[in-house]
Amino acid sequence: MRQGKAKYVFPGNNTPQGFLSLYHEGLAGLEQVFILKGGP
């Protein structure tokens, strides 16, 4: 795997209006995506 710039994004969050998801808009056009999910 070649090295490049790391981009840290948080495309989902709880808001007063409910959960807001920006996964489709924020991750569009990226060659490779790593999603790490775990407990707090």
Long-range contacts (C-beta under 8 A, 24 or more apart in sequence): none
